């Protein structure tokens, strides 16, 4: 099977980001972003998706973390789109429920080529440490727009904001792992009646 990996560099006046992604990895993760909680969440995607993910980000953190978080999502989305190639033989759809103590989240996604995000998450506080929780939406919006994913994220219950965030990212990793997996019965077919994704 051809290696399903990509390296994307994205440079703007606000951020300089490089992402290396291997969809058929083993969960290896490295990141230097200057935003520790973002790195903690990215590791959940890699570990639970069994993706090898390396992120180097240098952003305008003297302003705030907004551009770094959003542009990391954009760059991961671009890497995912490139690594998927023609999408032949993939399962295409993925879903996962993940609990963490009192928190429970559900993620359902379609590698449809059509970007769309439904994000039904209410956090119990505005910040986790120094991290502004509204940036999670910006991360996923950037990712879906550039990867071409239809993504539904629902937090079903939870009190602890850290637990809520962690269940979202773990579930995203598991759902994406399912969707990008090769379907042995598909034998290189495109999973669409339209002939295109």
C-alpha positions in Angstrom: 0.0 0.0 0.0 1.2 3.5 -0.8 2.3 5.5 2.2 -0.5 7.8 3.3 1.4 10.6 4.8 2.0 14.3 4.2 4.1 17.2 5.3 2.6 20.7 5.1 4.2 24.0 5.8 1.9 27.0 6.2 3.4 30.5 6.7 1.6 33.7 7.3 2.4 37.0 9.0 0.7 35.6 12.1 2.0 32.0 12.3 4.6 29.6 10.8 3.4 26.0 11.1 4.7 22.7 9.9 2.7 19.5 10.3 3.9 16.0 9.5 1.1 13.4 9.5 1.2 9.6 8.8 -2.3 8.0 8.8 -0.8 4.5 9.1 1.4 5.2 12.1 1.5 3.9 15.6 0.5 7.0 17.6 3.9 8.7 17.8 3.5 12.4 18.7 5.8 15.4 18.9 4.8 19.0 19.2 6.2 22.4 20.0 3.5 25.1 19.7 3.9 27.3 22.8 0.3 26.3 23.8 0.6 23.3 26.2 -3.0 22.5 26.4 -3.3 22.4 22.6 -0.4 20.0 22.6 -2.1 17.8 25.2 -5.2 17.6 22.9 -3.2 16.9 19.8 -1.6 14.0 21.5 -5.1 12.5 22.1 -5.8 12.6 18.4 -2.5 10.9 17.6 -2.6 8.3 20.3 -6.2 7.3 19.9 -6.2 7.6 16.1 -2.8 5.7 15.8 -1.5 8.5 13.6 2.1 9.7 13.7 1.8 13.5 14.2 4.5 16.1 14.5 3.6 19.8 14.9 5.9 22.7 14.9 4.2 26.1 15.4 5.5 29.5 16.0 2.7 32.1 16.4 1.9 35.5 17.7 1.3 34.3 21.3 2.2 37.8 22.6 -1.3 38.7 21.3 -3.1 35.5 22.3 -3.4 31.8 21.2 -6.2 32.3 18.7 -4.1 32.4 15.5 -1.8 29.5 16.6 -4.7 27.2 17.5 -6.8 28.0 14.4 -3.9 27.8 12.0 -2.8 24.5 13.5 -6.3 23.2 12.7 -6.0 24.5 9.2 -2.6 22.9 8.6 -3.6 19.5 10.1 -6.7 19.7 7.8 -4.4 20.3 4.7 -2.1 17.5 5.7 -5.1 15.1 6.2 -6.5 16.0 2.8 -3.1 15.4 1.1 -2.4 12.1 3.0 -5.8 10.7 2.0 -5.1 11.1 -1.6 -7.9 9.8 -3.9 -9.7 8.2 -0.9 -10.1 4.9 -2.7 -10.7 1.9 -0.4 -11.3 3.9 2.8 -14.3 3.3 5.1 -15.2 7.1 4.8 -17.4 7.3 7.8 -16.4 7.2 11.5 -17.9 7.5 14.9 -16.9 7.2 18.5 -18.3 7.6 22.0 -15.7 8.3 24.6 -16.2 8.7 28.4 -13.9 10.2 31.0 -15.3 9.9 34.4 -18.5 12.0 34.4 -18.0 13.4 30.9 -19.2 11.7 27.7 -18.8 12.9 24.1 -19.8 11.6 20.7 -18.0 12.4 17.4 -19.4 11.4 14.0 -17.7 12.3 10.7 -17.7 11.8 7.0 -14.7 12.3 4.7 -17.2 13.7 2.2 -15.1 16.4 0.6 -17.7 18.8 1.9 -16.7 20.9 4.9 -19.3 21.2 7.7 -19.1 21.5 11.4 -21.8 21.0 14.0 -20.3 21.7 17.4 -22.7 21.2 20.3 -20.5 21.6 23.3 -21.1 23.8 26.4 -18.1 24.2 28.6 -18.6 24.8 32.4 -15.9 27.5 32.4 -14.2 29.8 29.9 -10.7 28.7 30.4 -8.8 25.5 31.2 -5.6 26.8 32.8 -4.6 29.6 30.4 -6.4 28.0 27.4 -9.5 29.8 26.1 -12.1 27.0 25.5 -13.8 28.9 22.6 -10.7 28.2 20.6 -11.6 24.5 20.2 -14.4 25.6 17.8 -11.9 27.6 15.8 -9.5 24.6 15.7 -12.1 22.2 14.3 -13.6 24.8 11.9 -10.2 25.4 10.4 -9.6 21.6 10.2 -12.9 20.7 8.5 -12.7 23.6 6.0 -9.3 22.5 4.7 -9.7 18.7 5.0 -13.2 18.7 3.5 -14.9 16.8 6.4 -18.4 16.8 7.7 -18.0 16.7 11.4 -20.5 16.5 14.3 -19.2 16.9 17.8 -21.6 16.5 20.7 -20.8 16.6 24.4 -23.6 14.5 25.9 -22.7 15.2 29.6 -19.9 16.5 31.8 -19.0 18.9 34.5 -15.3 19.1 34.4 -14.1 21.3 31.5 -10.8 19.4 31.1 -12.7 16.1 31.0 -15.1 17.4 28.4 -12.3 18.6 26.1 -10.4 15.4 26.5 -13.4 13.2 25.5 -14.0 15.4 22.4 -10.4 15.0 21.2 -10.1 11.3 22.0 -13.4 10.6 20.3 -12.3 12.6 17.2 -9.1 10.5 17.0 -11.1 7.3 17.3 -13.7 8.4 14.7 -11.0 9.6 12.3 -9.1 6.3 12.7 -12.2 4.4 11.7 -13.0 6.6 8.7 -9.5 6.6 7.2 -9.1 2.8 7.7 -8.9 0.7 4.6 -12.0 -1.4 3.9 -10.7 -4.8 2.7 -14.0 -5.5 1.0 -13.9 -2.3 -1.0 -10.8 -3.4 -3.0 -9.7 0.1 -4.0 -13.2 1.4 -4.8 -14.3 4.9 -4.0 -17.0 4.9 -1.3 -19.5 7.0 -3.1 -22.2 6.4 -5.7 -21.3 9.8 -7.3 -17.8 8.6 -8.3 -16.2 11.4 -6.5 -15.4 12.6 -2.9 
